[in-house]
Amino acid sequence: MRRVWRKYLAVFVLAGLSGAMLLQTSQSVQQAEDDLRRLQKSVDHEKETIRVLQAEWAHLNRPDRLESLAGQYLDLVPPGPGQVLKDPGQLPVPAPGA
């Protein structure tokens, strides 16, 4: 009789341990899925931010806008005839260590 009792006890202990391990694994999987959802949401948000920044960059770097700003803030004039070099060898050589 004791032998049967020990077998039942061993089966119940193993069933309990199996159930506990299953519960722990299930909780771990749920936590991992929650982390994955959170990370995916963060990635989606970052992608949207990148899309907005790219649109802003394209808007701010329009050639007509840059030309207008250059004309407004930079007093640039076309080079005169004496300022254009035909041969790059005419450029002054920088001093050593400069």
C-alpha positions in Angstrom: 0.0 0.0 0.0 2.8 2.4 0.8 4.3 1.7 -2.6 1.2 2.8 -4.3 1.0 5.9 -2.1 4.6 6.8 -3.1 3.8 6.4 -6.8 0.7 8.6 -6.5 2.7 11.2 -4.6 5.5 11.1 -7.2 2.9 11.5 -10.0 1.3 14.5 -8.2 4.6 16.1 -7.5 5.7 15.7 -11.1 2.3 17.0 -12.3 2.6 20.0 -10.0 6.2 20.7 -11.1 5.1 20.4 -14.8 2.2 22.8 -14.2 4.5 25.3 -12.5 7.0 25.1 -15.3 4.3 25.5 -17.9 2.9 28.5 -16.0 6.4 30.1 -15.8 7.0 29.5 -19.5 3.6 30.9 -20.4 4.4 34.0 -18.3 7.8 34.4 -20.0 6.2 34.1 -23.4 3.6 36.7 -22.6 6.3 39.1 -21.3 8.3 38.6 -24.4 5.3 39.3 -26.6 4.6 42.4 -24.6 8.2 43.5 -25.1 8.0 42.8 -28.8 4.8 44.8 -29.2 6.3 47.7 -27.3 9.5 47.6 -29.4 7.4 47.4 -32.6 5.4 50.4 -31.5 8.7 52.3 -30.8 10.1 51.3 -34.2 6.9 52.4 -36.0 7.1 55.8 -34.1 10.8 56.2 -35.1 10.0 55.4 -38.7 7.3 58.0 -38.7 9.7 60.5 -37.2 12.3 59.7 -39.9 9.6 60.2 -42.6 8.7 63.6 -41.2 12.3 64.7 -40.9 13.0 63.6 -44.5 10.0 65.6 -45.6 11.3 68.6 -43.7 14.8 68.2 -45.1 13.5 68.1 -48.6 11.4 71.2 -48.0 14.3 73.1 -46.4 16.7 72.2 -49.1 14.6 73.2 -52.1 17.0 74.9 -54.7 14.7 77.9 -55.1 14.6 78.4 -51.3 18.4 78.1 -50.9 18.9 80.5 -53.8 16.6 83.0 -52.1 18.3 82.6 -48.8 21.8 82.9 -50.4 20.7 86.1 -52.1 19.3 87.5 -48.9 22.1 86.7 -46.5 25.2 86.3 -48.7 26.6 89.2 -50.6 27.9 87.1 -53.4 28.9 88.5 -56.8 30.1 86.8 -59.9 34.0 86.6 -60.1 35.7 89.3 -62.1 38.0 88.5 -65.0 41.1 88.8 -62.8 39.8 86.3 -60.2 39.4 83.3 -62.5 42.5 81.0 -62.9 42.8 79.0 -66.0 45.6 76.8 -64.6 45.3 75.3 -61.1 49.1 75.4 -60.9 48.8 79.2 -60.4 47.3 78.7 -57.0 49.5 79.7 -54.1 51.2 76.9 -52.2 50.4 76.8 -48.5 53.2 77.3 -46.1 54.5 74.1 -44.4 52.8 73.5 -41.1 49.8 75.7 -42.0 
